[in-house]
Amino acid sequence: MSSRDSILASIRRHTGVRHEMPELTLEAITYADKLATFSEVLAGAGGKAIELRPGEDVNEVIRREFPEAKRIASNLKEITCATFNPDELTDPRELNGTDVSVVEGSFGVVENAAVWLPRQVRYKGLYFISNALVILLDKTQLVHTMNEAYRRTASMDYDYGVFMSGPSKTADIEQALVFGAHGPIQVVVLLK
Amino acid sequence: MSTKHTIAAARFLKNKENEAWHDHTLWMVRTKRDKMSHSLPEWERLRELASEIKLYSNSHLDTLLEEFEKNAIANGAIVHWAKDAEEHNEIVLRILRQHEARNLIKSKSMLTEECHMNEFLMSKGIDVVESDLGERILQLMHLAPSHIVMPAIHIKREQISEMMEREMGTEKGNIDPTYLTHAARKNLREKFLHADVAMTGVNFAVASTGEIVVCTNEGNADMGTSFPKVHIATMGMEKIVPNLEALGVFTRLLARSGTGQPVTSYTSHYRRPPEGQEFHIIIVDNGRSDILAKPDHIRTLNCIRCGECMNTCPVYRRSGGYSYTYFIPGPIGINLGMLRNPEEYSDNVSACSLCLSCSNVCPVKIDLGEQIYRWRQDLDKIGKASKEKKVMSFGMKFLMERPGLFNTALKFAPVVNHLPRFMVYNGLNAWGKGRELPAFAKESFNDMWKKNKVR
């Protein structure tokens, strides 16, 4: 018997009472001011939310936030401040040394300030390797909770996707919080 | 009444300053968890749902695993099944050899600890690199984790600084956590870029879609899988959740319970491998299917490894992870150790005050403390009951059944108040360790009652 079959046989032999799947009824929290709460929770997670003012250019904001940035990666047409298109690289390792990456988020989750990023770039490493990550997000695309979030992703097709809440962080040295363990040290969500 | 736990705990307690820090720091994490749970009116409902979903999924593992496998294969993943640790390690080695891999970058996985995988692979000449900062620190110090979520919680920054000076050439005496973390970031960046194969654990495996979900704060799992052509994900079979909607219940509970964050920085969903790359998923039993046959202990399979039962446990906080003889410490570890091998791991069941705080905070409602109580009732059957406690129970029974003797003993009890210290506070009296005994009253309640002194 293969290991697969013997494991399944062992499960069947040992399973006693078969419990029913509960009905996933839940009165989940809703937030009165989704945008304000999202920004507040993001700040708590070490990120920064910036709401674009009417008529303001995204590129100006990025330049203002990261005046020192030399290598800016983006495959988005509107990001004219990008210095290269990461999708044109043939090896994801060449992404190393990127100062800022600019990507587009699908929607945000208010309760934890996570942004859903289904892979829309050639190399998913782009989301993690640069020192700073800028996520463009339509501010009308905010859901209250993860329950609602998964109802949305259920109808999406993706090979890889990540809910990202703020920058990479660790507290492995004496519980002292440090940003930028391996991934971005800074995350800015630009709400359009 | 010494067990291996009490002996090791005494060692931990010798450093009063570290013990107080450990206790205080973990309690702070528990406090953060409380703040998070109080911010959601539906918190208790979420715990209830999580527990019920787990009871469903763990009693339908056969069908859910088959569904998961079918969908994962349709997504382009290669699915392996491992009966035990040995088979698991062999599968990993085979994949590494197929790709002539010399090094493996891995993210945190308690399952690979359970299988002693790193030691095995290194003995076969594979360079295994842990990429979670805490795990990397421990790997370079040749130490085991002392907590399942905060593995290096017992290590002080001075020790880390010393090790990093030796291993990575950091400045001598620089103990700043930001400096040290960013030095490790730079050092590990090279490892990420040049790894042959990446390995991750699995927090959740979704049956209806065949995808796996990995949760990290550092982003090390995602960095690890971004450059090599092969990704191996390994999962205990109880990681299965039926669908995305059910997953939403768990991703709301996991980080809030474990570290007091609304969510981990990264909740990463791996569905299909990038073109031209390989995605392997290993489903591991290693004793889990046997637990299904033990109704009293079946709920341990609910565990989502958040670590909250450790943070809240007064014994864990004041004795440290190394005091336990099983590789997973704290309330969940006591139970999992007993399920693994009761004869070998029975020393840990005494590491519990039965306060049941763990049962009250567990996000998937495992009856952790109650199960420990049940294990204690069975200790005598496996010949592991404490001899001192047995003698004492026998003595108490003898005395209680003889009222005359009992009353005489009581009359002479106050004599103890005047005995020299060495006769009262010694190795024979476990209640006199680390605390002062109350003085015996001059008169017993019985005598007072008879003299009508009790009103």
Interface residues (C-beta under 8 A of the other chain):
Chain A: S2 S3 R4 S6 I7 L8 S10 I11 R12 R13 H14 T15 G16 V17 R18 H19 E20 M21 P22 L24 L26 E27 A28 I29 V41 G44 A45 P92 R93 N96 V109 E111 N112 A113 A114 Y123 K124 G125 Y127 F128 I129 T145 M146 N147 A149 Y150 R151 T153 A154 Y158 D159 Y160 G161 V162 F163 M164 S165 G166 P167 S168 K169 T170 A171 D172 I173 E174 Q175 A176 V178 G180 A181 H182 G183 P184
Chain B: T25 M28 V29 L40 P41 E42 R45 L46 L49 E52 I53 L55 Y56 S59 H60 L61 D62 L65 E66 W81 A82 K83 E87 S131 D132 L133 G134 I137 M150 P151 A152 I153 K156 R157 I160 P177 T178 L180 T181 H182 A184 R185 L188 R189 F192 L193 N217 E218 G219 N220 D222 M223 S226 F227 M237 P242 N243 L244 E245 A246 L247 G248 V249 T251 R252 T259 Q261 P262 V263 T264 S265 Y266 T267 S268 H269 Y270 R271 R272 P273 P274 I283 D285 S289 D290 I291 L292 A293 P295 I298
